[in-house]
């Protein structure tokens, strides 16, 4: 599918509609992610957020070979508790060999919905957070442990910044995975 952001020969009406649709997507993204930024502002000083498509694509490519159904190796799986703080503690314990201070990326499988066909898929992504495992585990706890969280239904991944391991979070399960061993 061609990238709609760079459509040649856009009419003034199409441009006006695109600008409005992009503004609506940006407003929705900010509304959905503000609670997560709030958790991080309380907990961490060394986190970052980006909505850069290249960064998000790189993390997505790193995730695929670690998924069990793509040949990745499962190190361990846990059921997530209900309490946000308990979720964070459980995720840190699941990744214990890597330490709570290691840097990870929090990736969302979900995308925002746009009312306009002019808006490209890349413009509807949530973006990624980077920070320590301990800090981003608390964000996941907030997402999964608070009813009504705007992205609580989404599949998430905490991916090591060196892409050697991840924690895949789907529904109420968290799975510690690594890439398949090379033969």
SULMOFEN-V600020 format. One record per residue. SS is DSSP state (h for helix, s for strand, l for the rest). PSI is psi in degrees with one decimal (NA if undefined). D_LAST is the distance of its C-alpha to the last C-alpha in Angstrom with 2 decimals. Layout:
[[SS PSI D_LAST] [SS PSI D_LAST]]
This chain:
[[l 131.2 36.00] [l 152.7 37.90] [l 114.3 38.33] [h -18.0 41.80] [h -24.9 42.52] [h 30.9 43.01] [l 126.1 44.98] [l 156.1 47.55] [l 46.6 51.15] [l 134.6 51.18] [l 161.2 54.70] [h -36.4 56.42] [h -44.2 56.23] [h -42.1 52.48] [h -42.2 52.02] [h -43.4 54.23] [h -41.8 52.33] [h -45.8 48.96] [h -43.3 50.26] [h -42.8 51.53] [h -41.9 48.33] [h -39.3 46.18] [h -40.1 48.64] [h -41.4 48.38] [h -43.3 44.56] [h -41.7 44.80] [h -44.0 47.43] [h -42.2 45.34] [h -46.5 42.25] [h -41.2 44.46] [h -42.7 46.00] [h -37.0 42.70] [h -13.3 41.12] [h -43.4 44.25] [h -33.3 43.82] [h -41.9 40.32] [h -37.4 41.73] [h -43.7 44.48] [h -44.8 42.13] [h -35.9 40.44] [h -35.2 43.83] [h -35.8 44.89] [h -38.6 41.79] [l 150.8 40.21] [l -18.6 41.31] [l 42.0 37.99] [l 161.4 36.58] [s 156.5 36.34] [s 138.5 36.38] [s 150.4 35.58] [l 28.0 35.80] [l 122.2 34.02] [h -37.6 32.06] [h -42.2 29.57] [h -45.8 28.72] [h -40.1 28.47] [h -41.1 26.25] [h -41.6 23.81] [h -42.5 23.61] [h -40.8 23.28] [h -33.0 20.32] [h -29.5 18.63] [h -43.7 19.44] [h -50.2 17.94] [l -7.4 14.17] [l -14.8 15.32] [l 134.4 17.54] [h -38.2 16.74] [h -2.4 17.79] [h 12.0 15.38] [l 1.5 12.27] [l 163.4 13.04] [s 128.8 13.32] [s 121.2 16.98] [s -37.5 18.24] [s 156.0 21.81] [s 140.6 24.48] [s 154.1 28.20] [s 135.0 31.31] [l 136.2 33.20] [l -178.8 36.75] [l -31.7 39.70] [l 132.7 40.99] [h -43.7 39.65] [h -37.3 39.61] [h -34.7 37.90] [h -47.4 35.18] [h -46.8 34.59] [h -40.7 34.52] [h -39.7 32.10] [h -39.8 29.64] [h -41.1 29.94] [h -38.9 29.41] [h -34.3 26.30] [l 19.8 24.82] [h -36.2 26.44] [h -18.1 23.70] [h -13.4 24.04] [l 146.6 27.85] [l -16.9 30.49] [l -3.3 31.26] [l 149.6 27.90] [s 136.8 28.17] [s 168.3 26.94] [s 133.2 27.73] [s 117.4 29.41] [s 139.9 28.57] [s 132.3 30.59] [l -25.9 29.52] [l 159.9 33.22] [s 159.6 35.49] [l 154.9 39.24] [l 138.0 41.47] [l 141.9 43.74] [l -3.7 46.95] [l 134.2 46.78] [l -11.1 44.82] [l -19.2 45.35] [l 128.4 42.94] [l 152.9 39.38] [h -42.9 36.36] [h -29.1 35.39] [h -8.8 38.78] [h 8.4 38.22] [s 156.4 35.23] [l -27.2 35.77] [l -176.9 34.06] [s 149.4 31.99] [s 144.1 33.08] [s 145.0 31.58] [s -165.7 32.56] [s 155.9 31.71] [h -43.8 29.96] [h -45.9 33.27] [h -45.7 35.32] [h -24.3 33.14] [h -34.8 32.65] [h -34.2 36.45] [h -44.1 36.42] [h -40.4 34.12] [h -41.1 36.53] [h -44.5 39.35] [h -48.1 37.68] [h -23.1 36.78] [h -5.1 39.62] [l 116.4 42.63] [l 139.4 43.97] [l 6.7 44.49] [l 132.7 41.90] [l -26.1 41.59] [l 20.1 37.78] [l -24.6 37.44] [l -12.2 36.17] [l 150.3 33.37] [l 139.6 29.67] [s 161.3 28.78] [s 136.4 25.85] [s 110.6 25.98] [s 127.8 23.19] [s 142.9 22.60] [l -20.4 23.87] [l 2.9 20.66] [l 27.7 18.72] [l -14.7 16.50] [l 164.1 18.08] [s 164.0 20.78] [s 114.7 23.35] [s 127.0 23.90] [s 117.3 27.55] [s 126.9 28.89] [l -122.3 32.31] [l 23.9 32.77] [s 144.8 29.13] [s 130.9 26.86] [s 123.2 23.12] [s 120.9 21.07] [s 154.9 17.59] [s 163.0 14.61] [l 156.6 11.86] [l 143.4 8.89] [l 136.7 6.33] [l 138.1 3.76] [l NA 0.00]]
